[in-house]
Amino acid sequence: MRISGLRYRWPGSAQDCLAIDALQLGAGERVFLRGPSGSGKTTLLSLVGGVILPQAGTVEVGGQALGALSAGARDRFRADHVGFVFQLFNLLPWLSARDNILLACRFAPQRRARIAAAGSMPAAEAARLAARLDL
């Protein structure tokens, strides 16, 4: 992920709520976002996921500039390449933990293809992830 010259301002606001000159994370790197309510954590995640676009600057994920994609293409890119763990999880309460994990594969053919290329199946990967998370 690479961010450069990012400026985001909520519609109707007179000032930027998020400004990041440069941020780069390599594959496999992790970041813990911490801050008080209203400090921009969710806004940053929404920008990195292509849910919203900045007024200035670029956000790249996996070498793809998100601003160059249409809204539909960003939705497909997010389904195939981005995963969020929300503070309140946003799980479907009528599904098991395993089925909530598998739900992402239903919407993302590239995720299924990557799992198959690794010689596995979605159910096996869901079980592996659930075990890793002690679920």
C-alpha positions, -999 to 999 in steps of 0.1 A, spaced: 0 0 0 13 34 -9 -2 68 0 12 101 -13 0 137 -9 -34 125 5 -59 151 15 -95 143 25 -122 166 35 -158 155 43 -184 172 21 -194 205 35 -163 208 57 -140 238 55 -109 219 65 -91 186 58 -100 159 83 -71 137 71 -37 147 55 -9 122 49 21 133 30 36 98 26 29 63 39 41 30 25 36 -5 37 51 -36 21 33 -70 17 28 -87 50 34 -55 71 9 -47 97 -3 -14 112 -23 -9 143 -45 22 141 -53 38 174 -67 72 182 -97 89 198 -131 89 181 -131 113 152 -93 112 146 -96 97 111 -91 59 116 -123 49 97 -117 75 71 -83 62 64 -96 26 61 -123 38 38 -97 55 16 -74 25 15 -104 3 7 -116 26 -21 -149 32 -4 -143 69 -7 -117 89 -28 -94 117 -16 -97 152 -29 -60 152 -35 -32 126 -36 -30 90 -45 -38 57 -27 -23 25 -42 -30 -10 -31 -11 -38 -46 2 -14 -73 -33 -4 -83 -42 33 -80 -77 33 -66 -86 67 -80 -81 53 -115 -109 28 -110 -146 34 -115 -168 28 -85 -178 -6 -97 -142 -16 -104 -133 -4 -69 -160 -26 -54 -146 -56 -73 -110 -47 -63 -121 -44 -27 -139 -78 -28 -108 -95 -43 -79 -78 -25 -90 -60 7 -102 -74 40 -114 -54 70 -118 -65 106 -143 -40 120 -144 -29 156 -179 -43 160 -171 -71 134 -203 -65 113 -209 -103 111 -242 -117 100 -256 -130 132 -276 -159 115 -243 -173 101 -217 -192 120 -181 -178 123 -170 -202 95 -199 -192 72 -191 -155 78 -155 -162 68 -166 -181 37 -190 -153 27 -161 -132 13 -153 -160 -12 -189 -159 -26 -183 -123 -37 -147 -126 -49 -138 -151 -76 -102 -141 -74 -101 -151 -38 -114 -185 -47 -89 -188 -76 -60 -179 -52 -71 -205 -27 -74 -231 -55 -39 -222 -69 -25 -228 -34 -40 -263 -36 -67 -257 -11 -105 -251 -9 -124 -223 7 -138 -245 35 -103 -257 44 -90 -221 44 -119 -209 66 -112 -237 91 -75 -228 91 -83 -191 97 -108 -199 124 -83 -221 142 -56 -194 139 -81 -169 155 -91 -195 182 -127 -194 170 
